[in-house]
């Protein structure tokens, strides 16, 4: 994808799990196709037919402060936006589509936190608190339509060096 930073365009072939609005698996798609508004109309001019699975990690430190990150300017969707600790997608692989004990979304959170923040997480320290369905336009070309697993973790004094292709800045907030 010309015009996008290589670190971001290299990720667009990753597979996502396409689901219905009740989180039943329909199939798989690429990260690019899952975010492009190129399918049948959804709502008010929105163009993504089915949601895909995602996760949002909320990481707290020992002072109960939440880690927020500012997405890199290189990100294709929602660049420069301040968001939760890490948000991404389980891949469409046997381990990450497994929702028993929320294993797949938790494994995806471990994988992406290592990639984005260079921070290893213990799978057993992650807890899934909910699932939400949402839609958000990123721009005229891309959008999010997701069943988002909300994942929580707490660490004492997390030490990390963010990947600059993913994270511009971060802060712990009360």
C-alpha positions in Angstrom: 0.0 0.0 0.0 1.8 3.0 -1.3 1.6 6.1 0.8 1.6 4.3 4.1 4.6 3.6 6.3 6.1 0.2 5.6 5.8 -0.9 9.3 2.1 -0.4 9.0 1.4 -1.6 5.4 3.4 -4.8 6.3 0.7 -5.7 8.8 -2.3 -5.4 6.5 -2.2 -9.0 5.4 -2.7 -10.3 8.9 -5.9 -12.3 9.3 -8.9 -11.2 11.3 -11.8 -13.3 12.5 -15.1 -12.1 11.0 -18.1 -12.6 13.2 -21.8 -11.8 13.3 -23.2 -9.4 15.9 -23.5 -12.3 18.4 -19.7 -13.2 18.0 -20.4 -16.3 16.0 -17.5 -16.9 13.5 -18.4 -16.3 9.9 -14.9 -16.6 8.4 -11.7 -14.6 8.1 -10.4 -11.6 6.3 -7.3 -9.5 6.1 -6.7 -6.5 8.3 -7.0 -4.3 5.2 -10.3 -5.7 4.0 -11.7 -5.8 7.5 -11.2 -2.1 7.9 -12.0 -0.8 4.4 -15.4 0.7 3.9 -16.0 -1.2 0.7 -18.8 -3.7 1.5 -22.5 -3.3 1.5 -23.9 -0.3 3.3 -24.1 -0.4 7.1 -26.2 2.4 8.7 -25.7 6.0 7.6 -23.4 5.5 4.6 -21.1 3.2 6.5 -19.7 0.4 4.4 -18.5 -2.6 6.5 -20.8 -5.6 6.4 -19.7 -7.7 9.4 -17.7 -7.0 12.5 -14.4 -8.6 13.3 -12.9 -9.5 16.7 -10.7 -7.1 18.5 -9.4 -6.5 22.0 -8.8 -3.4 24.2 -6.3 -3.8 27.0 -6.5 -1.6 30.0 -3.2 -1.9 32.0 -3.0 -0.4 35.5 0.1 0.1 37.6 0.4 -0.4 41.4 -1.1 3.1 42.0 -4.2 2.1 40.0 -3.2 4.5 37.2 -4.2 3.6 33.7 -1.6 3.4 30.9 -2.8 5.4 27.9 -0.9 5.5 24.7 -0.9 8.0 21.8 -1.0 6.1 18.6 1.9 6.8 16.2 1.4 9.3 13.3 2.3 6.3 11.1 -0.8 4.4 12.0 -3.2 3.9 9.1 -6.3 4.2 11.3 -6.7 6.8 14.0 -3.2 8.2 13.9 -2.1 10.4 16.8 -5.2 9.4 18.8 -4.9 8.9 22.6 -6.3 5.5 23.4 -6.3 2.7 25.9 -3.1 0.8 26.7 -3.1 -1.5 23.7 -5.9 -2.2 21.2 -5.7 -4.6 18.2 -7.1 -7.9 16.9 -6.7 -11.6 17.6 -5.4 -13.3 14.4 -7.5 -15.9 12.8 -5.4 -18.8 14.1 -6.6 -21.7 16.3 -5.1 -20.3 19.5 -6.4 -16.8 19.0 -10.0 -17.7 17.9 -10.4 -19.8 21.1 -12.8 -17.9 23.4 -13.0 -20.5 26.2 -11.8 -18.6 29.2 -11.2 -15.7 26.7 -7.9 -17.4 25.9 -7.7 -16.1 22.3 -8.2 -12.4 23.1 -5.8 -12.7 26.0 -3.2 -14.3 23.9 -3.6 -11.5 21.3 -3.2 -8.9 24.1 0.1 -10.6 25.2 1.4 -10.7 21.6 0.5 -7.1 20.7 1.7 -5.6 24.0 5.1 -7.2 23.4 5.1 -5.8 19.9 3.8 -2.3 20.7 5.3 -1.6 24.1 8.1 -4.2 24.3 6.4 -5.3 27.5 5.9 -9.0 28.3 2.6 -9.9 30.0 1.7 -13.1 31.9 -1.4 -14.6 30.2 -2.8 -15.6 33.6 -2.6 -12.0 34.8 -5.1 -10.9 32.1 -8.8 -10.8 32.8 -11.6 -10.2 30.3 -14.4 -8.1 31.7 -16.8 -7.6 28.9 -17.4 -7.7 25.1 -18.8 -4.7 23.2 -20.0 -4.2 19.7 -19.1 -0.8 18.2 -18.6 1.1 15.0 -16.3 4.1 14.5 -15.3 5.9 11.3 -11.5 6.5 11.0 -11.7 8.6 7.8 -13.4 8.4 4.4 -11.7 5.1 3.6 -11.3 3.1 6.9 -13.5 2.2 9.9 -13.7 -0.1 12.8 -16.7 -2.4 13.2 -15.8 -4.8 16.0 -16.8 -7.1 18.7 -14.2 -5.8 21.2 -13.1 -7.9 24.2 -12.2 -5.7 27.1 -9.1 -7.0 28.8 -7.7 -5.8 32.2 -4.3 -6.2 33.7 -2.3 -4.8 36.6 1.5 -4.7 37.0 3.8 -3.2 39.5 6.1 -0.6 38.0 5.9 -1.7 34.3 9.1 -0.9 32.5 9.0 -0.7 28.7 10.2 1.1 25.6 7.4 1.6 23.1 7.8 0.7 19.5 8.0 4.2 17.8 6.2 2.8 14.7 3.2 2.0 16.9 3.3 4.5 19.9 4.1 8.2 19.8 3.7 8.9 23.5 2.2 7.4 26.7 1.1 8.4 30.1 -0.2 6.9 33.3 -3.4 8.7 34.4 -5.4 8.5 37.6 
